[in-house]
């Protein structure tokens, strides 16, 4: 069952919003992991992304 889960595309990036988490996973449009934003608020500001593998 999905609980308030959604996604949105910003150019070549796709972000996944989950109401149960503050962090926002970021993928490339081709499905590759890119990093994680600390929150959805500054999602359009590149410094919000932490590049690396999911924990």
N, C-alpha and C positions, 0 to 999 in steps of 0.2 A: 504494500500500500504506500502511495506517495503522499507526503504531507507538505504542502506549500513549497513545492519544488518547481523551479522554472529556469529558463536560460534566455540569454539575449546575445546577439552578435553585434560586435563593434569592429567594423572593418574586417581584418584578418583574424580577429580573436573572438572567442565565445566564452562567456562567463556563466557559471551555474549558481543560481541563487537558491539557498536552502534556509527556510525560516528558522531552523533549529541551530544554525551556526552563524557566527559573526564573519568568519573568513569566507572568501569567495574564490573557488578554484577557477583558474584561467587556462584555456586550451587554445591552440591554433584552430583555424577553421577546418583543417584536415584531421583534427582529433588528437594532435600531439600535446602532451602536458607542457605548459609554459611556466606556470608558477601559481602563486596565491596572493590575492589582495587581502590586506588586513581587515577591510570592511567594504561594504557596498557603497558607502558615501563618496569616497574619492576615486571611484573606479576609472574615471577617465584621465586621471593624473598618473603618468608612468611611474613615479616613485612609490606608488601604492603597491606595486607588484614585487613579490619576493621570488626571484627566479630560483628554481631548484625542483627537486623531486618531492612528491607528497610524502608526508611522514608516516 
